[in-house]
């Protein structure tokens, strides 16, 4: 990691330093904390302002052209899967599913990978059980280890530097891939994305464009704020409101129109096409009740948002084997209901946000994974269950046809 000559002084956090910030690691008393923050603040950007502008321009055209967006990748990236072989395989899957989506719908497809920085995860529980032991929850490789011991589950700020180095490998490979496949000219990507969860990390990777004086978050092209961290008065929203990247926001089943409108006002005050991506993740049943008034409220307020379905996070269940899983039928049902709701309210259903593995995993039930007994065959996720490529293909086909398989 070599210092960047164009780095502003972001050793300190920013105006959001004193704002509430949920889901943060407790590591500021660690001996390595300040040195890690200083190294990040002087590090070169992982993505460029020109790349971010290209993606934002592409997103701004979705509503008028009917083009689509496909965002997919691991639930939680692993430091150990940032080698060339792993990166190449993930990019192959993005290409394969993006091409399939385009072929079936007849539309161009912007491809965005959940990669190059998806190393931190919010958790609903502080602890988790491993046999007879209770351990601090795994929160992603940026924060602690997936190995379950008291020592390895302690948050370690040096992991932010390891995350930066791993991300740098992925981002360089993605950049080479964009140039090689000719999609840079058409703005299709693939571009990078992750949840901007760890304030200490994201803050130190904000850089100022010397030509425009605009601030950009250079850890990724498309950062998003999660359902647990999207309160307008909190640090995550304040941080993303300060940068020029396109930004996303997850919306869960407890959301109401007024609070989502406040998030839109914070993240998209100038109502600019291509700026804000709203990502409902409500569950197959709740979406029919919760989403329609939110869509109408946002549209009536004049926010030209990109609407993207995350049909996975609201449909997580626990199998009798104790493994978290999702049923493909539920995932498909929510995606189709999302599309119907958007179209009924005169809005463009822009596409899908999915957790998909490059390997042939058996983490979700349906399609090639016939029942719960098959889950143990190849269940490797660090956190939540992912679709395999065949299952993701079934979902994309159902979206294109407008009906679930067998209907």
Secondary structure, 3 states (H helix, E strand, C coil): CCECCCCCCCCCCCCCCCCCCCCCCCCCCCCCHHHHHHHHHCECCCCCHHHHHHHHHHHHCHHHHCCEEEEEECCCCCHHHCCHHHHHHHHHHHHHHHHHHHHHHCCCEEEEEEECCCCCCCCCCCEEEECCEEEECCCCCCCCCCCCCCCCCCCCCHHHHHHHHHHHHHHHHHHHHHHHHCCCCCCCEEEEEEECCCHHHHHCCEEECCCCCCEEECCCCEEEECCCCCCCCCHHHHHHHCCCCCEEEEECCCCCHHHHHHHHHHHCCCCCCCCEEEEECCCCCHHHHHHHHHHHHHHHCCCCCEEEECCCHHHEEECCCCCEEEEHHHHHHHHHHHHHHHHHCCCCEEEEEEEECCCCCCCCEECCECCHHHHHHCCCCCCCCCECHHHHHHHHHHHHHCCCCCC
